[in-house]
Amino acid sequence: MARPLRLLAGLALALVLPVSSLADDPGYFKVPGTDTTLKLYGYIELDGTYDMSGRIGDIENYDWASIVPVQPLKDTPQAKETGQLYFTARTSRFGLQTSTPTSYGPLGTKLEGDFNGPNGYQGQTYTNSVLFRLRHAYATLGGFLVGQTWTLFLDFPSSPETVDFNGPGSVALVRQPQVRYTFSPTDGLTLAAALENSRNGGVGHVPDVTAKASYAAGWGTAGLALMTNQYRYDQPGSSTPRSGTRQGYGLALSGSYKIGPSDSLQGLLAGGDGIGRYLFNAAAGQFAGEAPDGTVKLWRVWAYHLGYAHTWNSVLRSNLVWSQTFFNRNGIAPTAVADDEASGTFDPNWRIDQLFVNAFYSLTKNAELGLEYELGRRHTFDRKIGSEDRITASAHYNFF
C-alpha cells in the first residue's frame, strides 16, 4: 500500500491539472478525433517474503502481505513452520486516466486494477496465474467524485512508506464505491465529505458517512477525519427479543512534518466504537457483539503509528515505523475463539505491535529495489501471542 506514494500522489493530482499540462507529461497523448487526453500508467513488481516464525497457511486465499491480526499463535502447527519463502508478481498493476474539457470544467475518469485478489485455485500450486482485481473506477467533475476509490478516512501524506504491501495496520486500507465532494476554501486547506458503501452482514440501512479537513504547507501536512456507520441487529430467539441499530464512529488525527531537506516524520492516531474495517488491524475481527445483559455493543479500537523517513542520497532512502493497535470490547466478555483457518475464526486480539525497518535503492529513473525487516506481535485477551518475523524484498519497475 504505502510503497508507491509518489505515484499515487501524482495520479491524484493528474485529474485536477489542466488538460494542456497533461499532454506534456510522460504517458499522456491526445486521442485522435476527440478532445480527450489519455494517460496510461502502471508497473511490474516482484515481491518476496521470508518468514522466520510462521505464517498463515493459506496465503493465496488470505493475503501474502502482512496481516498480523491473524498471525498463527505460539505452539500452533502454522507457527512452528519456520523458514518459509514466497515469491509473487500479483501486485503488478495497470491503469488509465482520461480528461475531457466540458463547460463545467474537466471531466476526469480513472480505471485501475492489479492481480492481488484471493486465488486458491490457480496460485503457486498450479500455474502461478492470478486473478484481476478492481482497485479504482471513478469519474470526477468539478469537486464531485463518483465511483470506487480509497475511503476519505485514509490519509496518504501521513502513511509511512513500507516494502510490505499492506504496511502498518493503523491505516484505513478500504477502497469502496462512494459519492464525494471536495473543495478548497483557502490555499492549503481542503475540505471533503462522502457517502460510502456500508459493509454487508448486519450493517445498517444507510451509507457510511465520512468527512475530512486537510492542510498542506511547506512544513508538512495536517488532517482530521471523521466517520460514522450504522449497525443493525436482530435477536428474535433471545429471552427478551429486541432489534434496533447502533451508530459507530471513527476519528483520525494525522500529519507529516519535514525536518530539513532529508528527513520527515509521519504520524496518525485513529479509533472509535465500531470503527471496524476503517482500521486495517481491526478488519479481520468482529465489530460488534452481545453483552451479558443481551444488549448489542460495539468494539472500541484505537491505533497509532509513527514513521521516520531519511534520504541518504539521490538513490537511497530508508524508513523506521512503529505502530500499535488496542482493542476494548466495551463490556463484552472476552471469550476466546478457537483458531481455525478453515472457518476464518481466530482468538480475539487485545493488542497488536508492528515494527518496520527498510531501505529503497533506485536503480534507474523507473526502477528500484526495496528490502525490509518487519516484527509483528499479536496479543489475545487470554494472553496468547502470535509472532511475525519477516523479511520482505521487492523489485519495482514503472512503465514510464
N, C-alpha and C positions, 0 to 999 in steps of 0.2 A: 504493500500500500504506500508506505512512506518513501520508497526509493525514488520514483520519478517525479518528485515535487516540482522541479523546474519545468518539466514537460507539461504537467497538469496546469501549472500557473500560466504557461504560455498558451495552452489551448483555451483556457477560460477567458484570457484576455483577447484572443483572436475574434471571438464572437461580438465584441463590442468595439473593435477597431474599424475605422472607415474602410470601405471596400478597396479604395485606391492603395491603402497601405498593405492590405492583404496580398495584393498581386506582387509586391516586392519581396515577400518572404519565401524561403525555400518550401517547395511542396505545393504552392498555390499556382493556379492557372485559371484563365477565363474560359468558361465553357462556350465554344463557338455557337453563334446564333442566339445567345441569351445574354442577360445582364448578370448572370450568376457567376460568382467566383468560387472555385472548389479547392479545398485543401485535402490532400491525402497524407496520412501520417501513420506511424506505428513503430514497432521494434521487434527484434528477435532476442530471446533471452533463454539462457540455460541456467537453471538453479540446481544446487546440490546441497544436501544436508547430511550430517553425520551425527547420530545420536549416541551419546556415551552412557545414558542412564534410562533407556527405554523410551518407547513412544506408543501412540495409538496404533493398534494392529492394522486397521483398515484405513490407511491414509488416502487411498483412492476415493473412498466414499465420504470420508470426513474432510480433512484438509491436510496436505503435506506441510504447509507452513504452521507456525507455532499457534497452538490453542491450549494454553496452559490450564484453563479450567477443566479440561477433560484428560489431563496427563495421567497415565496409569499410577495408581497408588503403590506405595512400597510393598514388596513381597507378592504382588500380583504377577501372573505369568508375563504380561506385557512389559512390566517394569524390569524384569530380570533379563530380557533380551537386549543386551547392550551391543554397541558397536554396529549399528545399522546404518547403511548408506542408501541414499535415494537421489536419483537424477531425474529432472523433468524439464521440458520446454513449454509446459502448458500455460505459463504466464505470457507468452508471446501474444502480441495484440496488433490489431489494425483498426483504423477508423477514418472517417471522412467528415468534413465540415463544409457547409456552404454559407454564402452570404449574398443576398439579393436585395438591391435597393428598392424601397417602396415609398409611397407618400407618407407613411407613418414612421419611416426610418428603416434601417437594415433589418431584413428578416433572416435570422440565422438558424441553421439546423446542425445537429451533431448526431452521428451514429457510430458507436464503438463497441467492440467485443473482444474477448480473448477466449482461451480454451481451458479455463481453470474450473470448470464445473465438475460436480461429483461424477465419477466414471469407473464403476467397479467391473464393467463388462469388457472394456477394450483397453484397459490400462496396461501397466507393465507386465501383467500376467500373459498378455497376448501380443498385440501388435504395437503397443505404445501409442495408439491413436487416442485422442481425447475429444471431448465434446465442446462445441462452441457455446459461449456464454455471453448473453447480452449484458453490457455494462451501462452504456448511456444511449438514450434515444429521446431527444427533446428538440423543441424549437423555441426561439426567443424573438420577441418583437417589443421594442421599447424596453420597459422594465419588466415585462412579463416573460416567464419561462413555463412551458407546459410539456410534460413528458417525464422520463425517468432519468435521474441523476443522483448525485450524492445528497443525503439529507442536509438540510440547512443547519442542523445541530452540529455538524462536523466543521472544524476549523483547521484548514490546511497550514496556515502560517505557524501555528503552534505545535504542529505534529513533527516530531523528530524524524530524521532520515535513518532508516534501518535497511540492512540487506534482507532480513526476513520480510516476506511479502505482507504479513499481517501487522507487524510492529507491536507496540505496547497495547495491551488490552484496555486502556483507559479511553481510547478514541471511539467514535461512532462510525464503524465500518458498515454503513447502511446506504445502499442505493435503492431508490424506490420511486414509483410514479408520484407526481405532485404537480400542484399549480402554485407558482411562486411569483411574488412581486418584489423588485429591488429598486431602490432609488438612493441618490446621494445628495443630501441637502446642503452639505458644505464639502470643501476639499478635504479628502482623507476619511470622511465619515460615510459609512454605508449602512443603510437600514433595509431589512428584508423580512418578509413573513411568507409562510407557506402552509397549504393544506396538503398533507402527505398521506399515503396509503397506510391504513391501520393493519396490524398483524392479525391473521386469521386464527381462529380457535379460541373462543371465549372472550374475544375483544369486542368493544362496543360498536354502536351503530354509526358513529361519526368518525371522520378522518382525524389523524393526529395533527395537531397544530404546532408549528414551530415559528420562532421569531429570533432575529439576531441583529445586534448592533456591532459593527466592526470599525476600527480606526487604524489607519496606516500613516506613518510618518517616517522621517529619516532615521529615527532611533529604533523603530521596530513597529510592532502591531499590538492591538488590544482587542478583545472580543468578549461579548456577553451574549449567551444563547439560552433560550427558554424552550421547553417542550411540554405539552400536555397530551395525554392519551387516555382513552376510556376502556375500562374492563367491565364486561358484562358477566354476571354469574347467575346460575340457576341450580337450586338444591331441592328438587321435588321429593327425593327419597329420605330426607333427614327427618328427625323427630319434630323439628319446627321448620317446615318448608318455607323458604324465602328466596327471593330473587331481587336483583337490582343491579346497580353499577357502582364502580369505584373509579375515581378520577386520579390517574397517575400524573406525575410531573417530573421534570428534569431541569437542572440548572447547570450551566457550564461557564466558568471564567477562564479565559485563555489569553496567551500573549507570547510575544517574542521580543528579544532585546539585543541589539547589536553592541558588542564590546570591541570597539576598534575595527580595523579592516579585515581581521582574520578570525574573529570569534563571535559567537552568538549564543544566547540562551533561549530555550523554548519551554513553556510550562502550561499545564492545564489542571484545573480542579473541577470535577463534574460529579453529579449524583442526584438522587431523588428517590421517591417512593414509586415503585412500578416503572422505573426507567428502563429496565429490561435490555432490549437489543440496542438501545442507544449508548450502551457501554459494551464493547466487544466481549469483555470477560464475563459479562452477565448474560450474554445472548444464549449460551448453552444451558442455562438453568431455568428454574421456574420464576415467574414474575409475580405470582400471587398464590395464596394458599388459604386453607380453612383453619382458623384459630380454634382452641379448645371449646370456646363458647358457641361455635358454629358460625361466627361471622367471617367474612372474607377480608383478609388484609393483604396489602401489597408489600413486596420485599423492598427494603431500603438498601441501596447500593451506592457507595461513594468510591471514587478513584482519582488518582492524580498521576502525573508524570513530570519529570524534569529532564531536560536534554541540554547537553553542551556540545556545540559544534566548533571544530577548529580546522582552518585551512592551512596546511603546511606550506604549500607552494602551488604553482599553477596546475599541477597534475595530481596532487594528493590531498585528501581531506579525511577527517575521521569524526566520530560521534561517540559520546558516552550518554546512556539513557538509563534512568531508574524509574520504575513505575510500581504502584501498589493499588490493589482493589480490596474493598472491605464490604462484607455482606452482613445485613441485620434483618432477621426475619420478622421483626415487629410483633413479637408475642407468639408467633407460630412455633410450636415445639420443633427443635432441630432433629427430627427423626432421620436417621441415616437411611440411604437407599443403596442397595447392593450395586456395586459396579458391574455393568453388563453392557458391553459394546453392542451386542445384537439388538437389545431393546432401546438403546440410547439413554439409559438411566445411569446416574452417577451419584456418588456421595455428595451432598450439598456442600459448597465451599463456604469457608468463613473468611479466608484471606488469600490473596494471590500476590506474589512478588515477582518482578522481572527486572533483569539487568542486561543491557546490550552494550557491547564494545565493538566498534567496527572501523574499517578503513576502505576508501574508494580510490582507485587509481585509474586515471584517464589515459587510455592507450592512444586514442586519436580524438578528433572532434566529436565523432559519432559513437565511439566505443569506450566502455570502461569495465573494470573488474571490481568486485566487492568481496570482502571477507569479514566475517563477524563471529563472535562468541556470544551465546545467549545462555543465561542462567535463569531458570524459572522454577518457582515453588508454589504449590497449592496446598493449603491447609484446610481440612474439613472441620465441621462442627464437632465431630468426635475425635479430633486431634490426629487424624491420619495425614500423611504427607505424600504428595506426588511430586517428583523431581524431573526437571528437564535440564540437561547439559548438552548443548547442541552447538555445532559449528556449521555455519551456512556460508556458501560461496555463490557468486553469480557472475555470469558473463553477459553483458548487455550491449546490443548494437541497434542504434536508431536508424531508420531508413534514410533520414536526411540530417 
